Amino acid sequence: MPAPPSPTKPPAPLERPGAGALAFIFTRLPALLRLSCGLVCAVVALAVRTPPVRPGLLVPAIAVLTAWSIWYALRAWSHGIDAPLVAGDVALTSAACLAIPVLVAPEVLPGESSWIAVLASTTVINTQATAPARWSIPAGLLVTVAYAAGAYTAGDPTEASAHAATLLAQTACTAMMTTVMRRRIARADTEFLADQRAARDALVARTAREAERQQNRDLHDTVLATLTMVGQGAVTGPSTALRERCAADLRTLATLADARSVPHDATARLDERLRQVCARLPGLPVTADLPPCSVPAPVAEAVAESTHAALSNVARHAPGARSTLRLRRFAGSVTVEVTDDGPGFDPATVPAHRYGLRESVGGRMAAIGGRVDIDTAPGHGTRIRLEWSDVG
């Protein structure tokens, strides 16, 4: 019996848009701030080299700080800001602050507007925005102490205390602002997730009701229609067509009985289902790595059938290709990868009416809240990654 059509779009995986937006902002802005500060400070620092500034130390120091600013921006932009990047920024800035006596001319140090003061402020602000408070606040204090020590050693205690107070204020204000933002956004994401789950539950309930109505329609069109035909005397003697129709009705009843006999919360061995999938394709050599893995029965069914569709595509479009099937589970996430060294293809050229990967794989996975990633190109083989997670 064909599966009943889905009345609505399959549910998408749960998302946390607030956290994603916050991470984007607190990555891009610090990267731009560090880059602009590094370039401007380099120009300003090299413009004033009067004694006791030592050019032999100033030029290498500025070269290192400028290179670091560029690397910081590129790394943050492409991979995000992690603990080593924050630690490196704090360490270099603190070292530069301690070297104020040989890097900053006394006439440009006062007023909290020297290049070294801007560098210290930038580091303090970036650190509070990109690291947890338990690390960012001590880091801000470290930069503050280093600046005060450097300015005091350079013979300007007024500047040491004035900008140290500024750095402390920047540390406190930025830390409080980012903490409040993270908490508010986390709360908003929690409420948004609850709404998504409610919408998904409602969709599942509607789909179940539609499936039940579809099954009733199928019964009406098969068993009840056959009984009505017999009851009305349309069949008066032995009939081959009647026997064939009754056999089809029996298959329909058996399918419905099997479906109802599986508990809703039953689990199934996904590795065994995948081995059965491989057995259904005896003509396709597959290297399988399938450790034991149990998942809800509907998930096992969807993942197994999606895998079968993917391997069938290999057999159909890449005969002779070597295929690999690998199953992995980490925490609450399950992944299945199907790879082959066939000719590959360009996904953009697949016609819209083609059912294969779009529905046989993508549609099934979307229906259980999973996802599909397809990595392929002409001449480079194909990798299809199926992923499902039981955590929201």
Buried (B, 14 or more C-beta within 10 A) or exposed (E): BEEBEBEEEBBEBBEBEBBEEBBEEBBEBBBEBBBEBBBBBBEBBBEBEEEEBBEEEBEEBBEEBBEBBBBBBEBBBEEBBEEEBBBBBBBBBBBBBBBBBBBBBBEBBBEBEBBBBBBBBBBBBBBBBBBEBEBBBEBBBBBBBBBBBBBBBBEBEEBBEBBBEBBBEBBEEBBEEBBEBBEEBEEBBEEBBEEBEEEBEEBBEEBEEBBEEBBEEBBEEBBEEBEEEEEEEEBEEEEEEBEEBBEEBEEBEEEBEEEEEEEEEEEBBBBBBBBEBBEEBEEBEBEBEBEEBBBBBBBBBBBBBBBBBBBBBBBEBBEEBBBBBBBBBEEEEBBBBBBBBBBBBEEEEEEEEEEBBBEBBBBBBBBBBBBBEBBBEEEEBBBBBBBBBEEE
